[in-house]
Amino acid sequence: MENALLIDSDLSYAKLEAAVFDGANLSYANLTGSTDGHVKNAILDHTIMPDGSIRNN
């Protein structure tokens, strides 16, 4: 999923251990309860992280 456009995606409780999100846009995505895989250089504006916190970068 490198450079993927995943804006406003609901990935809650997804099993993403092996997923690579290098350069992906995860703005407004919901990752609550998911295993977030390898996130590198991703855009995470207003993203709900696996622990429920909101990430803004």
C-alpha positions in Angstrom: 0.0 0.0 0.0 2.9 2.3 -0.7 1.7 5.8 -1.7 -1.9 4.7 -1.4 -4.7 7.3 -1.0 -6.6 6.1 2.0 -8.3 9.3 3.1 -11.3 8.7 5.4 -10.8 4.9 5.3 -12.2 2.8 8.1 -9.4 0.3 8.9 -10.6 -0.3 12.5 -9.7 -3.7 13.8 -8.0 -4.6 10.5 -5.1 -7.1 10.7 -2.4 -5.1 9.0 0.8 -6.5 10.5 2.5 -7.0 7.2 1.1 -3.9 5.5 3.5 -1.2 4.4 2.1 2.4 4.3 5.3 4.2 3.1 4.1 7.6 1.8 0.4 6.7 2.1 -2.2 9.4 2.9 -4.1 8.2 5.9 -5.7 11.5 6.8 -9.0 11.1 8.7 -8.6 7.3 8.6 -9.8 5.3 11.5 -7.2 2.8 12.7 -8.8 2.1 16.1 -7.9 -1.3 17.3 -6.0 -2.3 14.2 -2.4 -3.5 14.1 -0.9 -0.6 12.1 1.8 -2.4 10.2 4.8 -0.4 9.0 3.9 3.3 8.7 6.7 5.4 7.3 6.5 8.9 5.8 2.7 8.6 5.9 0.4 11.6 6.1 -1.6 11.2 9.3 -3.6 14.4 9.7 -6.6 13.8 12.0 -6.0 10.0 11.9 -7.3 7.9 14.8 -4.5 5.7 15.8 -4.8 2.1 17.0 -4.7 3.2 20.7 -7.5 5.7 20.1 -5.3 8.8 20.1 -5.6 11.3 17.3 -2.5 11.9 15.3 -1.8 15.3 13.6 1.4 15.9 11.6 
